[in-house]
Structures are given as structure tokens and as C-alpha cells.
Amino acid sequence: MTFEMQVVSNTPLTGEEDFDTAAKMFFEQIGYLSKGSDPTIPYKIFADFFLKHPMKAWFVDDIAATLKTSRPTVYRHLNKLKGFDILEEVSVFDEITKQQKKAYRLRYGSFQKAWNFVEAHIKVAVENYGKTVEHLQKLIETKRK
């Protein structure tokens, strides 16, 4: 899966005391919530399911039913969270179907621990940009000769 995240230097939100306000602002900063679009469904998926219940593995059908939305909508937002690498897929026994079923949970049951994966991906991405810039500089110098 491709790692993709918006990276912008922002002031830390440490002065914000309201969880929902701080979380929405942060989710916009990293590009999970799109500015100008309805943030209700993606916000609820991330905050109400994964952040407020970090140890629980969630089935897509349960999320869709709770939010009264479609499975494709849930998958679209889950894929974005998986792209940040803060969610992990797990296999869970479903009592209703009596089968193993794919579910999703916050990596390590902790947003802060899961964020370490994001930081590692960002570091690799920036290093790769640096290698490309170095290569482009060599091409420029070669072309000048």
C-alpha cells in the first residue's frame, strides 16, 4: 500500500482543550478530512471507533451499520487510514457467521504508538525526495558541461 499524507508545518494543537475540535483540526492538517467536504463519516470512523476504542477490532459491516452508510464509503475512509499505516488488518472470529473475518484496529492499540509508523514513512519519503534532488542536481551539472 502506498503511504500518502499531507505534510504541512502547523502550530501544535496543545492549547486546544476540546477533543473533537483538536481531533478535527489535526485530521484536516494531515489530509484525512478534506476541507470543504462533510467530515461527519470520516471523523466518526477515526475518532468514535478507533481512537475512542483503540483495542477493539472493528468489522466493516458493524461500522457501516452504526453510521448508516455503505460499505464502500467505510472502505474508502479505512483505506485512507491504512495508507497512513495507523490501522492494521486482523482476523477475528465472527460469532454470527462462525467464521474468521477481516477486521481493523488501531495499530498497537495506541494512537501515539501507531503514529511512530507515520513518522517512519515520512522520514523515508523525505530521504527519497533528497535522493531525487541529488540526482536532478547531477543531471543539471552534466547537462551544463
Number of C-alpha atoms within 10 A of each C-alpha: 8 10 14 18 17 10 10 9 6 8 7 9 12 7 8 12 9 8 10 13 12 16 17 16 15 16 18 16 18 15 16 20 21 13 10 6 7 10 15 11 18 21 19 15 19 21 18 15 19 23 18 12 16 20 15 15 21 20 17 20 14 12 19 18 11 10 14 10 13 13 14 11 13 18 15 12 18 19 13 20 21 21 16 23 22 23 25 17 14 15 13 15 13 13 9 6 8 8 11 12 14 15 19 20 22 26 22 14 19 16 16 11 13 18 16 14 15 17 13 10 18 18 12 11 14 11 12 12 12 12 12 12 12 12 12 12 12 12 11 11 10 9 8 7 5
